[in-house]
């Protein structure tokens, strides 16, 4: 059942709108977007996060790896947020209630954004979940993590950007 659902969502991501976007490459400006926050209000990326290292995580409630990974990244966020890290958890193609039910028990404090039509995911060329795009303090793509990231791998990559390496 999960495999069928994953296949259908991938078809949705790949087939919506005739112009599938090419994923941004390293050294390219991150695609700008505006999204509603689960907490309320609009967020503009990357402009609202100028000067911060941003990890944009794409997820959905059916993703078998997303729950554990999202919870495990909270301590990394708590440690590094003061140094300039922002994690944006972008829910792909699901409604607010579904995202809320998934997020509540996790206890995460980083922003959760809604992408109900999958437009942001398409702009980033997302074809599977989870995937995380890493942006430097100037909104430039500096890497991505495809699939589940351990907290150690995630923290190492983020520290490289925070330290300007």
C-alpha contacts under 8 A as a table, 3 or more apart, distances in Angstrom:
res1	aa1	res2	aa2	distance
1	X	4	X	5.14
1	X	5	X	6.25
2	X	5	X	5.08
2	X	6	X	6.04
2	X	62	X	7.04
3	X	6	X	5.05
3	X	7	X	6.14
4	X	7	X	5.07
4	X	8	X	6.27
5	X	8	X	5.09
5	X	9	X	6.24
5	X	62	X	7.89
6	X	9	X	5.20
6	X	10	X	6.12
6	X	62	X	7.73
6	X	63	X	7.90
7	X	10	X	5.12
7	X	11	X	6.21
8	X	11	X	5.06
8	X	12	X	6.21
9	X	12	X	4.86
9	X	13	X	6.13
10	X	13	X	5.03
10	X	14	X	5.97
10	X	127	X	5.98
10	X	128	X	6.72
11	X	14	X	5.07
11	X	15	X	5.54
11	X	16	X	8.00
12	X	15	X	5.25
12	X	16	X	5.67
13	X	16	X	5.97
13	X	118	X	6.58
13	X	121	X	7.33
13	X	122	X	6.20
13	X	126	X	7.27
13	X	127	X	6.58
14	X	20	X	6.70
14	X	122	X	7.43
14	X	127	X	6.81
15	X	18	X	6.93
15	X	20	X	7.54
16	X	20	X	7.62
17	X	20	X	6.89
20	X	122	X	6.45
20	X	123	X	7.61
20	X	125	X	7.27
21	X	122	X	6.05
21	X	123	X	5.31
21	X	124	X	6.90
21	X	125	X	5.63
22	X	123	X	7.42
22	X	124	X	7.19
22	X	125	X	5.64
23	X	123	X	7.00
23	X	124	X	4.89
23	X	125	X	4.35
23	X	126	X	7.50
24	X	28	X	6.12
24	X	29	X	7.41
24	X	30	X	6.54
24	X	31	X	7.29
24	X	124	X	6.44
24	X	125	X	7.72
24	X	141	X	7.12
25	X	28	X	5.54
25	X	141	X	6.68
26	X	140	X	7.63
26	X	141	X	5.08
26	X	142	X	5.03
26	X	143	X	5.96
27	X	140	X	5.85
27	X	141	X	5.48
27	X	142	X	6.05
28	X	140	X	5.57
28	X	141	X	5.65
29	X	139	X	6.00
29	X	140	X	4.32
29	X	141	X	6.01
30	X	46	X	7.29
30	X	135	X	7.17
30	X	139	X	5.84
30	X	140	X	5.42
30	X	141	X	5.57
31	X	123	X	6.62
31	X	124	X	6.91
32	X	44	X	7.38
32	X	45	X	5.42
32	X	46	X	5.98
32	X	47	X	7.92
33	X	44	X	5.90
33	X	45	X	5.36
33	X	46	X	7.53
33	X	120	X	6.72
34	X	42	X	6.67
34	X	43	X	5.52
34	X	44	X	4.40
34	X	45	X	6.18
35	X	42	X	5.59
35	X	43	X	5.37
35	X	44	X	6.66
35	X	113	X	6.05
35	X	114	X	6.07
35	X	115	X	6.71
36	X	40	X	6.49
36	X	41	X	5.70
36	X	42	X	4.52
36	X	43	X	6.14
36	X	113	X	5.73
36	X	114	X	5.61
36	X	115	X	7.90
37	X	40	X	4.96
37	X	41	X	5.65
37	X	42	X	6.02
37	X	43	X	6.60
37	X	111	X	6.84
37	X	112	X	5.77
37	X	113	X	4.42
37	X	114	X	6.17
38	X	96	X	6.89
38	X	99	X	7.93
38	X	100	X	7.24
38	X	111	X	7.52
38	X	112	X	5.51
38	X	113	X	5.76
38	X	114	X	6.60
39	X	111	X	7.71
39	X	112	X	7.53
43	X	48	X	6.82
44	X	47	X	5.81
44	X	48	X	5.41
45	X	48	X	5.82
45	X	49	X	6.68
46	X	49	X	5.41
46	X	50	X	6.45
46	X	139	X	5.61
47	X	50	X	5.48
47	X	139	X	7.82
49	X	52	X	5.54
49	X	53	X	7.93
49	X	54	X	7.37
49	X	86	X	7.78
49	X	137	X	8.00
50	X	137	X	6.14
50	X	138	X	6.17
50	X	139	X	6.89
51	X	84	X	7.42
51	X	137	X	4.38
51	X	138	X	6.19
52	X	84	X	4.79
52	X	85	X	5.86
52	X	86	X	6.66
52	X	136	X	6.96
52	X	137	X	4.55
52	X	138	X	7.63
53	X	84	X	5.95
53	X	85	X	4.93
53	X	86	X	6.16
53	X	134	X	7.40
53	X	135	X	5.71
53	X	136	X	4.82
53	X	137	X	4.86
53	X	139	X	7.93
53	X	158	X	7.42
53	X	161	X	6.66
53	X	162	X	6.44
54	X	85	X	6.00
54	X	86	X	4.82
54	X	87	X	5.78
54	X	88	X	7.25
54	X	134	X	5.89
54	X	135	X	5.02
54	X	136	X	6.63
54	X	137	X	7.48
54	X	139	X	7.81
55	X	85	X	7.72
55	X	86	X	6.28
55	X	87	X	4.73
55	X	88	X	6.11
55	X	132	X	6.26
55	X	133	X	5.63
55	X	134	X	4.66
55	X	135	X	6.32
56	X	87	X	6.06
56	X	88	X	4.85
56	X	89	X	6.14
56	X	90	X	6.90
56	X	132	X	5.35
56	X	133	X	5.08
56	X	134	X	6.51
56	X	135	X	7.99
57	X	87	X	7.22
57	X	88	X	5.99
57	X	89	X	4.75
57	X	90	X	5.79
57	X	130	X	6.94
57	X	131	X	5.83
57	X	132	X	4.28
57	X	133	X	6.56
58	X	89	X	6.03
58	X	90	X	4.77
58	X	91	X	5.98
58	X	92	X	6.49
58	X	121	X	7.24
58	X	126	X	7.96
58	X	129	X	6.44
58	X	130	X	5.63
58	X	131	X	5.54
58	X	132	X	6.32
59	X	63	X	6.84
59	X	66	X	6.21
59	X	89	X	6.97
59	X	90	X	6.17
59	X	91	X	5.10
59	X	92	X	5.98
59	X	129	X	5.74
59	X	130	X	5.26
59	X	131	X	7.44
60	X	63	X	5.55
60	X	66	X	7.21
60	X	91	X	5.44
60	X	92	X	5.71
60	X	93	X	7.73
60	X	94	X	7.21
60	X	99	X	7.60
60	X	129	X	7.47
61	X	64	X	7.97
61	X	66	X	7.37
61	X	67	X	7.64
61	X	98	X	7.41
61	X	99	X	6.97
61	X	102	X	6.16
63	X	66	X	5.47
63	X	67	X	7.68
63	X	129	X	6.53
63	X	130	X	7.17
64	X	67	X	7.10
65	X	68	X	6.01
65	X	69	X	6.28
65	X	130	X	7.17
65	X	147	X	7.99
65	X	148	X	6.10
66	X	69	X	5.21
66	X	70	X	5.84
66	X	129	X	7.84
66	X	130	X	6.22
66	X	148	X	7.25
67	X	70	X	5.38
67	X	71	X	6.34
67	X	102	X	7.98
67	X	106	X	7.55
68	X	71	X	5.33
68	X	72	X	6.12
69	X	72	X	5.06
69	X	73	X	6.17
69	X	148	X	6.47
69	X	149	X	6.68
69	X	150	X	7.00
69	X	151	X	7.68
70	X	73	X	5.32
70	X	74	X	6.77
70	X	106	X	7.64
70	X	108	X	7.46
71	X	74	X	5.53
71	X	106	X	5.65
71	X	107	X	7.22
71	X	108	X	6.41
72	X	75	X	6.58
72	X	76	X	7.68
72	X	150	X	7.72
72	X	151	X	6.12
73	X	76	X	5.20
73	X	77	X	6.19
73	X	151	X	5.74
73	X	154	X	7.91
74	X	77	X	5.00
74	X	78	X	6.12
74	X	108	X	5.61
74	X	109	X	6.96
74	X	110	X	7.43
75	X	78	X	4.93
75	X	79	X	6.20
76	X	79	X	5.20
76	X	80	X	6.09
76	X	151	X	6.93
76	X	155	X	6.50
77	X	80	X	5.26
77	X	81	X	5.33
77	X	85	X	6.84
77	X	86	X	7.27
77	X	87	X	7.08
77	X	110	X	7.26
78	X	81	X	5.69
78	X	82	X	7.84
79	X	82	X	7.14
80	X	83	X	5.18
80	X	84	X	6.67
80	X	85	X	5.62
81	X	84	X	5.26
81	X	85	X	4.48
81	X	86	X	6.16
82	X	85	X	7.05
83	X	162	X	7.22
84	X	162	X	7.00
85	X	158	X	7.63
85	X	162	X	7.43
86	X	110	X	7.20
87	X	110	X	5.80
87	X	111	X	6.79
88	X	110	X	6.51
88	X	111	X	5.27
88	X	112	X	5.91
88	X	113	X	6.76
89	X	110	X	7.44
89	X	111	X	6.24
89	X	112	X	4.63
89	X	113	X	5.93
90	X	112	X	5.89
90	X	113	X	4.64
90	X	114	X	5.77
90	X	115	X	6.48
91	X	94	X	6.61
91	X	99	X	6.74
91	X	112	X	7.18
91	X	113	X	6.13
91	X	114	X	5.14
91	X	115	X	5.72
91	X	116	X	7.51
92	X	114	X	6.90
92	X	115	X	5.11
92	X	116	X	6.14
92	X	117	X	7.48
92	X	118	X	5.43
92	X	121	X	6.71
93	X	114	X	7.97
93	X	115	X	5.72
93	X	116	X	4.14
93	X	117	X	5.09
93	X	118	X	4.89
94	X	98	X	6.44
94	X	99	X	6.79
94	X	114	X	7.70
94	X	115	X	7.26
94	X	116	X	5.12
94	X	117	X	7.78
95	X	98	X	5.51
95	X	99	X	6.43
95	X	114	X	7.67
95	X	116	X	5.88
96	X	99	X	5.21
96	X	100	X	6.03
96	X	114	X	7.05
97	X	100	X	5.00
97	X	101	X	6.13
98	X	101	X	5.31
98	X	102	X	6.38
99	X	102	X	5.23
99	X	103	X	6.15
100	X	103	X	5.18
100	X	104	X	5.98
101	X	104	X	5.74
101	X	105	X	7.69
102	X	105	X	6.89
102	X	106	X	7.56
103	X	106	X	5.44
103	X	107	X	7.19
103	X	108	X	7.27
104	X	107	X	6.20
104	X	108	X	7.96
115	X	118	X	5.23
115	X	119	X	6.63
115	X	120	X	6.30
115	X	121	X	7.50
116	X	119	X	7.90
118	X	121	X	5.19
118	X	122	X	6.20
119	X	122	X	5.13
119	X	123	X	6.23
120	X	123	X	4.96
120	X	124	X	6.39
121	X	124	X	5.21
121	X	125	X	6.22
121	X	126	X	5.18
122	X	125	X	4.85
122	X	126	X	5.84
123	X	126	X	7.76
126	X	129	X	7.57
126	X	131	X	7.38
128	X	131	X	6.95
128	X	147	X	7.81
129	X	146	X	7.85
129	X	147	X	6.38
130	X	146	X	6.76
130	X	147	X	5.02
130	X	148	X	6.17
131	X	144	X	7.16
131	X	145	X	5.74
131	X	146	X	4.68
131	X	147	X	5.42
131	X	148	X	7.40
132	X	144	X	5.36
132	X	145	X	5.03
132	X	146	X	6.54
133	X	141	X	7.06
133	X	142	X	7.90
133	X	143	X	6.10
133	X	144	X	4.32
133	X	145	X	6.56
134	X	141	X	5.86
134	X	142	X	5.60
134	X	143	X	5.14
134	X	144	X	5.55
134	X	145	X	8.00
134	X	158	X	7.70
135	X	138	X	7.49
135	X	139	X	5.32
135	X	140	X	5.19
135	X	141	X	4.52
135	X	142	X	5.49
135	X	143	X	7.27
136	X	139	X	5.48
136	X	140	X	5.44
136	X	141	X	6.53
136	X	142	X	6.27
136	X	161	X	6.06
136	X	162	X	7.90
137	X	140	X	7.46
137	X	161	X	7.94
145	X	148	X	7.63
145	X	149	X	6.75
146	X	149	X	7.81
149	X	153	X	6.25
149	X	154	X	5.96
150	X	153	X	5.36
150	X	154	X	6.17
151	X	154	X	5.10
151	X	155	X	5.91
152	X	155	X	5.19
152	X	156	X	6.11
153	X	156	X	5.18
153	X	157	X	6.30
154	X	157	X	5.36
154	X	158	X	6.18
155	X	158	X	5.08
155	X	159	X	5.92
156	X	159	X	5.20
156	X	160	X	6.39
157	X	160	X	5.30
157	X	161	X	6.79
158	X	161	X	5.22
158	X	162	X	6.13
159	X	162	X	4.85
159	X	163	X	5.81
160	X	163	X	5.28
160	X	164	X	6.07
160	X	165	X	5.07
161	X	164	X	4.93
161	X	165	X	6.03
162	X	165	X	7.82
